[in-house]
């Protein structure tokens, strides 16, 4: 699992239907970027703003993608976005 596992007490939990998850990648300059997709030669593509980010409907899918990014050596974390947060 990624940064959030079932044994931790501060694991973010879905609060309702109007929620999605995004992956935020911290680059070498300590600037946060939003994960978008994989590009040529399996390189990670990122967006400057939330508008360009890939939204994950389920926590499980976002956590699996986070595991892949961590395996590639990326420093990333999950954030919940949606209405009423």
C-alpha positions as CSV (number, residue, x, y, z in Angstrom):
1,X,0.0,0.0,0.0
2,X,1.0,3.6,-0.4
3,X,1.3,6.2,2.3
4,X,-2.1,5.3,3.8
5,X,-2.6,1.9,5.2
6,X,-5.4,0.3,7.2
7,X,-3.3,0.3,10.4
8,X,-3.0,4.1,10.6
9,X,-5.6,6.1,12.5
10,X,-5.3,9.2,10.3
11,X,-6.3,7.5,7.0
12,X,-8.5,9.8,5.0
13,X,-11.9,8.1,4.5
14,X,-14.4,8.9,1.8
15,X,-17.1,11.2,3.1
16,X,-19.8,10.7,0.4
17,X,-20.7,10.5,-3.3
18,X,-19.4,14.0,-4.2
19,X,-15.8,13.1,-3.6
20,X,-12.8,12.3,-5.7
21,X,-9.1,11.7,-5.0
22,X,-6.0,13.4,-6.6
23,X,-2.3,12.5,-6.4
24,X,0.0,15.4,-5.6
25,X,3.7,15.0,-6.5
26,X,6.3,17.0,-4.8
27,X,9.2,17.6,-7.2
28,X,12.9,18.4,-6.4
29,X,12.2,22.1,-6.0
30,X,9.6,21.3,-3.3
31,X,6.8,22.5,-5.6
32,X,3.6,20.5,-5.7
33,X,2.2,19.3,-9.0
34,X,-0.9,17.2,-9.8
35,X,-0.5,13.7,-11.4
36,X,-2.1,13.5,-14.8
37,X,-0.9,10.4,-16.6
38,X,2.0,8.5,-18.1
39,X,3.6,9.8,-21.3
40,X,6.3,8.6,-23.8
41,X,8.7,6.1,-22.4
42,X,6.5,5.7,-19.3
43,X,7.4,9.1,-17.9
44,X,5.1,10.8,-15.4
45,X,3.1,13.7,-16.7
46,X,1.9,16.3,-14.2
47,X,-0.3,19.4,-14.2
48,X,0.2,22.8,-12.6
49,X,-3.4,23.1,-11.4
50,X,-6.2,20.9,-10.1
51,X,-8.1,21.6,-13.4
52,X,-5.5,19.4,-15.3
53,X,-5.2,16.7,-12.6
54,X,-6.5,13.2,-13.1
55,X,-9.4,12.6,-10.7
56,X,-9.8,9.1,-9.2
57,X,-13.4,8.1,-8.3
58,X,-12.3,5.5,-5.8
59,X,-9.7,5.5,-3.0
60,X,-8.5,2.1,-3.9
61,X,-7.7,3.1,-7.5
62,X,-5.9,6.2,-6.3
63,X,-3.9,4.2,-3.7
64,X,-2.8,1.7,-6.3
65,X,-1.6,4.5,-8.6
66,X,0.3,6.0,-5.6
67,X,2.0,2.7,-5.1
68,X,3.2,2.7,-8.7
69,X,4.5,6.3,-8.4
70,X,6.4,5.5,-5.1
71,X,7.9,2.5,-6.9
72,X,9.2,4.9,-9.6
73,X,10.8,7.0,-6.9
74,X,8.3,9.8,-6.8
75,X,7.4,11.6,-3.5
76,X,3.6,11.8,-3.6
77,X,0.5,11.9,-1.4
78,X,-3.3,11.6,-1.8
79,X,-5.7,14.4,-1.3
80,X,-9.5,14.4,-1.3
81,X,-11.4,16.9,-3.4
82,X,-15.1,17.5,-3.9
83,X,-18.1,19.4,-2.8
84,X,-18.5,20.1,0.9
85,X,-14.9,19.4,1.9
